[in-house]
Amino acid sequence: LIKLAMIAVHDWLNESKVDARLLMQVHDELVLEVATDQLDTVRDQVVELMCNAASLNVPLKVDAGSGPNWDEAH
């Protein structure tokens, strides 16, 4: 699932030309670097893409955090 989500996020980032980049994947998390003025747009779209990475009988729940570093984003 995370690989499907990562591909969807990567493709969207390339198509949308937002000021953001996918830095890494850690277990079930994607870590991105995002321009402050585009944070809400990127967060909303990434959550949407990850929630819809696969069609399942149960909904996928995605939480998103932000901060100046990975530790504070949790």
Phi, psi and omega in degrees: 000316182294326178292320176296317178296318180298318179296316180297316179295314179301313180298316180297317179301318179292321182285322187277339180062028175289160180274076182204153176214148178279118183270313183195167175239129178232111183054251182253025181240147170248133180249125182237153170253125189226137173298138184305319183287351180245008185301312182298316180298312182294316180302312181300316182290320180296317177300315180299313180296319181290321178296332183251022181295334179210153177267112182236167177284345177240149180287146172272131179255131181233129173254145179229136176234166177215155179177173182290347176209170185297321180299315181284343179284344180280000000 
